[in-house]
Amino acid sequence: MTMTMVGAQEREAFAIERLLDGQGGWRSLVREMVALWPEEAPLEIGFALVSAAAAIEANFAPGSPAREAALHGYRLAALLSMDVHAMGLLGMSHARAGDLETYWEIDPFFARL
């Protein structure tokens, strides 16, 4: 198994844990992931969120309260991808997840979530 695969599995497991926290752990999830993996491509964070959400859907029956956690994961991934796209439109560096912190000074949604 490559380091990249191990890293991806680690990010997905981290996202699953936070999404299923039940105490609003999903709110700081993107900030925490950026802080933990600042050198990764930002869409690697988004990929981990989508993978985590899909895993939650696959393991919990429709109607389960845990299914809401999957929705949070999908929403966070979509919002994160919008930030990365906006960074590109503004000509900002967006190759590293850590670059998001500079963007969040302009658009503090994730900083406030």
PyMOL CGO cylinders between C-alpha atoms (Angstrom):
from pymol import cmd
from pymol.cgo import CYLINDER

trace = [
    CYLINDER, 0.00, 0.00, 0.00, 1.42, 3.41, -0.96, 0.3, 1, 1, 1, 1, 1, 1,
    CYLINDER, 1.42, 3.41, -0.96, 1.77, 6.35, 1.40, 0.3, 1, 1, 1, 1, 1, 1,
    CYLINDER, 1.77, 6.35, 1.40, -0.82, 8.22, -0.65, 0.3, 1, 1, 1, 1, 1, 1,
    CYLINDER, -0.82, 8.22, -0.65, -3.37, 5.44, -0.13, 0.3, 1, 1, 1, 1, 1, 1,
    CYLINDER, -3.37, 5.44, -0.13, -2.59, 5.30, 3.59, 0.3, 1, 1, 1, 1, 1, 1,
    CYLINDER, -2.59, 5.30, 3.59, -2.99, 9.08, 3.80, 0.3, 1, 1, 1, 1, 1, 1,
    CYLINDER, -2.99, 9.08, 3.80, -6.29, 8.95, 1.92, 0.3, 1, 1, 1, 1, 1, 1,
    CYLINDER, -6.29, 8.95, 1.92, -7.63, 6.25, 4.24, 0.3, 1, 1, 1, 1, 1, 1,
    CYLINDER, -7.63, 6.25, 4.24, -6.48, 8.23, 7.27, 0.3, 1, 1, 1, 1, 1, 1,
    CYLINDER, -6.48, 8.23, 7.27, -8.26, 11.37, 6.02, 0.3, 1, 1, 1, 1, 1, 1,
    CYLINDER, -8.26, 11.37, 6.02, -11.44, 9.42, 5.28, 0.3, 1, 1, 1, 1, 1, 1,
    CYLINDER, -11.44, 9.42, 5.28, -11.44, 7.77, 8.72, 0.3, 1, 1, 1, 1, 1, 1,
    CYLINDER, -11.44, 7.77, 8.72, -10.87, 11.14, 10.36, 0.3, 1, 1, 1, 1, 1, 1,
    CYLINDER, -10.87, 11.14, 10.36, -13.79, 12.63, 8.41, 0.3, 1, 1, 1, 1, 1, 1,
    CYLINDER, -13.79, 12.63, 8.41, -16.09, 9.73, 9.30, 0.3, 1, 1, 1, 1, 1, 1,
    CYLINDER, -16.09, 9.73, 9.30, -15.26, 10.11, 12.98, 0.3, 1, 1, 1, 1, 1, 1,
    CYLINDER, -15.26, 10.11, 12.98, -15.97, 13.85, 12.97, 0.3, 1, 1, 1, 1, 1, 1,
    CYLINDER, -15.97, 13.85, 12.97, -19.10, 13.59, 10.85, 0.3, 1, 1, 1, 1, 1, 1,
    CYLINDER, -19.10, 13.59, 10.85, -20.57, 10.98, 13.21, 0.3, 1, 1, 1, 1, 1, 1,
    CYLINDER, -20.57, 10.98, 13.21, -19.49, 12.94, 16.29, 0.3, 1, 1, 1, 1, 1, 1,
    CYLINDER, -19.49, 12.94, 16.29, -23.06, 14.04, 17.05, 0.3, 1, 1, 1, 1, 1, 1,
    CYLINDER, -23.06, 14.04, 17.05, -21.77, 17.08, 18.91, 0.3, 1, 1, 1, 1, 1, 1,
    CYLINDER, -21.77, 17.08, 18.91, -21.34, 19.28, 15.84, 0.3, 1, 1, 1, 1, 1, 1,
    CYLINDER, -21.34, 19.28, 15.84, -17.82, 18.02, 15.14, 0.3, 1, 1, 1, 1, 1, 1,
    CYLINDER, -17.82, 18.02, 15.14, -18.55, 18.44, 11.45, 0.3, 1, 1, 1, 1, 1, 1,
    CYLINDER, -18.55, 18.44, 11.45, -18.52, 22.24, 11.86, 0.3, 1, 1, 1, 1, 1, 1,
    CYLINDER, -18.52, 22.24, 11.86, -14.75, 22.45, 12.36, 0.3, 1, 1, 1, 1, 1, 1,
    CYLINDER, -14.75, 22.45, 12.36, -13.95, 19.44, 10.19, 0.3, 1, 1, 1, 1, 1, 1,
    CYLINDER, -13.95, 19.44, 10.19, -12.62, 21.26, 7.13, 0.3, 1, 1, 1, 1, 1, 1,
    CYLINDER, -12.62, 21.26, 7.13, -10.47, 23.61, 9.25, 0.3, 1, 1, 1, 1, 1, 1,
    CYLINDER, -10.47, 23.61, 9.25, -9.06, 20.64, 11.17, 0.3, 1, 1, 1, 1, 1, 1,
    CYLINDER, -9.06, 20.64, 11.17, -8.30, 18.69, 8.01, 0.3, 1, 1, 1, 1, 1, 1,
    CYLINDER, -8.30, 18.69, 8.01, -6.55, 21.68, 6.44, 0.3, 1, 1, 1, 1, 1, 1,
    CYLINDER, -6.55, 21.68, 6.44, -4.48, 22.10, 9.61, 0.3, 1, 1, 1, 1, 1, 1,
    CYLINDER, -4.48, 22.10, 9.61, -3.58, 18.40, 9.69, 0.3, 1, 1, 1, 1, 1, 1,
    CYLINDER, -3.58, 18.40, 9.69, -2.80, 18.04, 5.98, 0.3, 1, 1, 1, 1, 1, 1,
    CYLINDER, -2.80, 18.04, 5.98, -1.75, 21.52, 4.75, 0.3, 1, 1, 1, 1, 1, 1,
    CYLINDER, -1.75, 21.52, 4.75, 0.54, 20.14, 2.02, 0.3, 1, 1, 1, 1, 1, 1,
    CYLINDER, 0.54, 20.14, 2.02, -2.15, 17.99, 0.38, 0.3, 1, 1, 1, 1, 1, 1,
    CYLINDER, -2.15, 17.99, 0.38, -4.07, 19.24, -2.63, 0.3, 1, 1, 1, 1, 1, 1,
    CYLINDER, -4.07, 19.24, -2.63, -7.25, 20.88, -1.31, 0.3, 1, 1, 1, 1, 1, 1,
    CYLINDER, -7.25, 20.88, -1.31, -9.46, 18.60, -3.37, 0.3, 1, 1, 1, 1, 1, 1,
    CYLINDER, -9.46, 18.60, -3.37, -7.89, 15.63, -1.55, 0.3, 1, 1, 1, 1, 1, 1,
    CYLINDER, -7.89, 15.63, -1.55, -9.71, 16.99, 1.51, 0.3, 1, 1, 1, 1, 1, 1,
    CYLINDER, -9.71, 16.99, 1.51, -12.90, 17.20, -0.55, 0.3, 1, 1, 1, 1, 1, 1,
    CYLINDER, -12.90, 17.20, -0.55, -12.38, 13.66, -1.82, 0.3, 1, 1, 1, 1, 1, 1,
    CYLINDER, -12.38, 13.66, -1.82, -12.01, 12.41, 1.77, 0.3, 1, 1, 1, 1, 1, 1,
    CYLINDER, -12.01, 12.41, 1.77, -15.26, 14.16, 2.72, 0.3, 1, 1, 1, 1, 1, 1,
    CYLINDER, -15.26, 14.16, 2.72, -17.18, 12.60, -0.17, 0.3, 1, 1, 1, 1, 1, 1,
    CYLINDER, -17.18, 12.60, -0.17, -15.66, 9.17, 0.53, 0.3, 1, 1, 1, 1, 1, 1,
    CYLINDER, -15.66, 9.17, 0.53, -16.60, 9.48, 4.20, 0.3, 1, 1, 1, 1, 1, 1,
    CYLINDER, -16.60, 9.48, 4.20, -20.15, 10.53, 3.34, 0.3, 1, 1, 1, 1, 1, 1,
    CYLINDER, -20.15, 10.53, 3.34, -20.53, 7.62, 0.92, 0.3, 1, 1, 1, 1, 1, 1,
    CYLINDER, -20.53, 7.62, 0.92, -19.22, 5.18, 3.54, 0.3, 1, 1, 1, 1, 1, 1,
    CYLINDER, -19.22, 5.18, 3.54, -21.72, 6.48, 6.08, 0.3, 1, 1, 1, 1, 1, 1,
    CYLINDER, -21.72, 6.48, 6.08, -24.56, 6.08, 3.56, 0.3, 1, 1, 1, 1, 1, 1,
    CYLINDER, -24.56, 6.08, 3.56, -23.43, 2.54, 2.78, 0.3, 1, 1, 1, 1, 1, 1,
    CYLINDER, -23.43, 2.54, 2.78, -23.36, 1.51, 6.44, 0.3, 1, 1, 1, 1, 1, 1,
    CYLINDER, -23.36, 1.51, 6.44, -26.49, 3.13, 7.84, 0.3, 1, 1, 1, 1, 1, 1,
    CYLINDER, -26.49, 3.13, 7.84, -30.04, 2.43, 6.74, 0.3, 1, 1, 1, 1, 1, 1,
    CYLINDER, -30.04, 2.43, 6.74, -32.27, 5.16, 5.31, 0.3, 1, 1, 1, 1, 1, 1,
    CYLINDER, -32.27, 5.16, 5.31, -33.98, 6.92, 8.18, 0.3, 1, 1, 1, 1, 1, 1,
    CYLINDER, -33.98, 6.92, 8.18, -31.02, 6.47, 10.52, 0.3, 1, 1, 1, 1, 1, 1,
    CYLINDER, -31.02, 6.47, 10.52, -29.98, 9.68, 12.28, 0.3, 1, 1, 1, 1, 1, 1,
    CYLINDER, -29.98, 9.68, 12.28, -26.44, 8.95, 11.08, 0.3, 1, 1, 1, 1, 1, 1,
    CYLINDER, -26.44, 8.95, 11.08, -27.52, 9.61, 7.50, 0.3, 1, 1, 1, 1, 1, 1,
    CYLINDER, -27.52, 9.61, 7.50, -27.60, 13.34, 8.30, 0.3, 1, 1, 1, 1, 1, 1,
    CYLINDER, -27.60, 13.34, 8.30, -23.85, 13.09, 8.87, 0.3, 1, 1, 1, 1, 1, 1,
    CYLINDER, -23.85, 13.09, 8.87, -23.45, 11.99, 5.25, 0.3, 1, 1, 1, 1, 1, 1,
    CYLINDER, -23.45, 11.99, 5.25, -25.34, 15.07, 4.08, 0.3, 1, 1, 1, 1, 1, 1,
    CYLINDER, -25.34, 15.07, 4.08, -23.00, 17.28, 6.10, 0.3, 1, 1, 1, 1, 1, 1,
    CYLINDER, -23.00, 17.28, 6.10, -20.03, 15.59, 4.42, 0.3, 1, 1, 1, 1, 1, 1,
    CYLINDER, -20.03, 15.59, 4.42, -21.39, 16.14, 0.94, 0.3, 1, 1, 1, 1, 1, 1,
    CYLINDER, -21.39, 16.14, 0.94, -22.22, 19.78, 1.72, 0.3, 1, 1, 1, 1, 1, 1,
    CYLINDER, -22.22, 19.78, 1.72, -18.78, 20.47, 3.15, 0.3, 1, 1, 1, 1, 1, 1,
    CYLINDER, -18.78, 20.47, 3.15, -17.13, 18.93, 0.10, 0.3, 1, 1, 1, 1, 1, 1,
    CYLINDER, -17.13, 18.93, 0.10, -19.26, 21.03, -2.25, 0.3, 1, 1, 1, 1, 1, 1,
    CYLINDER, -19.26, 21.03, -2.25, -18.52, 24.23, -0.34, 0.3, 1, 1, 1, 1, 1, 1,
    CYLINDER, -18.52, 24.23, -0.34, -14.83, 23.43, -0.19, 0.3, 1, 1, 1, 1, 1, 1,
    CYLINDER, -14.83, 23.43, -0.19, -14.72, 22.87, -3.95, 0.3, 1, 1, 1, 1, 1, 1,
    CYLINDER, -14.72, 22.87, -3.95, -16.39, 26.26, -4.44, 0.3, 1, 1, 1, 1, 1, 1,
    CYLINDER, -16.39, 26.26, -4.44, -13.66, 27.90, -2.37, 0.3, 1, 1, 1, 1, 1, 1,
    CYLINDER, -13.66, 27.90, -2.37, -10.96, 26.21, -4.46, 0.3, 1, 1, 1, 1, 1, 1,
    CYLINDER, -10.96, 26.21, -4.46, -12.69, 27.33, -7.66, 0.3, 1, 1, 1, 1, 1, 1,
    CYLINDER, -12.69, 27.33, -7.66, -13.02, 30.90, -6.36, 0.3, 1, 1, 1, 1, 1, 1,
    CYLINDER, -13.02, 30.90, -6.36, -9.33, 30.92, -5.47, 0.3, 1, 1, 1, 1, 1, 1,
    CYLINDER, -9.33, 30.92, -5.47, -8.49, 29.98, -9.05, 0.3, 1, 1, 1, 1, 1, 1,
    CYLINDER, -8.49, 29.98, -9.05, -10.76, 32.71, -10.42, 0.3, 1, 1, 1, 1, 1, 1,
    CYLINDER, -10.76, 32.71, -10.42, -9.02, 35.24, -8.18, 0.3, 1, 1, 1, 1, 1, 1,
    CYLINDER, -9.02, 35.24, -8.18, -5.60, 34.08, -9.30, 0.3, 1, 1, 1, 1, 1, 1,
    CYLINDER, -5.60, 34.08, -9.30, -4.75, 32.86, -5.81, 0.3, 1, 1, 1, 1, 1, 1,
    CYLINDER, -4.75, 32.86, -5.81, -2.47, 29.93, -5.17, 0.3, 1, 1, 1, 1, 1, 1,
    CYLINDER, -2.47, 29.93, -5.17, -4.62, 26.86, -4.50, 0.3, 1, 1, 1, 1, 1, 1,
    CYLINDER, -4.62, 26.86, -4.50, -2.26, 23.94, -4.92, 0.3, 1, 1, 1, 1, 1, 1,
    CYLINDER, -2.26, 23.94, -4.92, -2.05, 23.17, -1.19, 0.3, 1, 1, 1, 1, 1, 1,
    CYLINDER, -2.05, 23.17, -1.19, -4.84, 22.78, 1.35, 0.3, 1, 1, 1, 1, 1, 1,
    CYLINDER, -4.84, 22.78, 1.35, -2.97, 25.28, 3.53, 0.3, 1, 1, 1, 1, 1, 1,
    CYLINDER, -2.97, 25.28, 3.53, -3.60, 27.93, 0.85, 0.3, 1, 1, 1, 1, 1, 1,
    CYLINDER, -3.60, 27.93, 0.85, -7.27, 27.89, 1.87, 0.3, 1, 1, 1, 1, 1, 1,
    CYLINDER, -7.27, 27.89, 1.87, -6.42, 29.77, 5.05, 0.3, 1, 1, 1, 1, 1, 1,
    CYLINDER, -6.42, 29.77, 5.05, -5.46, 32.83, 2.98, 0.3, 1, 1, 1, 1, 1, 1,
    CYLINDER, -5.46, 32.83, 2.98, -8.75, 32.63, 1.08, 0.3, 1, 1, 1, 1, 1, 1,
    CYLINDER, -8.75, 32.63, 1.08, -10.68, 32.34, 4.34, 0.3, 1, 1, 1, 1, 1, 1,
    CYLINDER, -10.68, 32.34, 4.34, -9.41, 35.80, 5.26, 0.3, 1, 1, 1, 1, 1, 1,
    CYLINDER, -9.41, 35.80, 5.26, -11.48, 37.06, 2.29, 0.3, 1, 1, 1, 1, 1, 1,
    CYLINDER, -11.48, 37.06, 2.29, -14.42, 34.67, 2.67, 0.3, 1, 1, 1, 1, 1, 1,
    CYLINDER, -14.42, 34.67, 2.67, -14.52, 33.50, 6.29, 0.3, 1, 1, 1, 1, 1, 1,
    CYLINDER, -14.52, 33.50, 6.29, -17.35, 30.96, 5.96, 0.3, 1, 1, 1, 1, 1, 1,
    CYLINDER, -17.35, 30.96, 5.96, -15.24, 28.00, 7.09, 0.3, 1, 1, 1, 1, 1, 1,
    CYLINDER, -15.24, 28.00, 7.09, -13.43, 30.12, 9.67, 0.3, 1, 1, 1, 1, 1, 1,
    CYLINDER, -13.43, 30.12, 9.67, -16.79, 30.93, 11.28, 0.3, 1, 1, 1, 1, 1, 1,
    CYLINDER, -16.79, 30.93, 11.28, -18.53, 27.57, 10.83, 0.3, 1, 1, 1, 1, 1, 1,
]
cmd.load_cgo(trace, "trace")
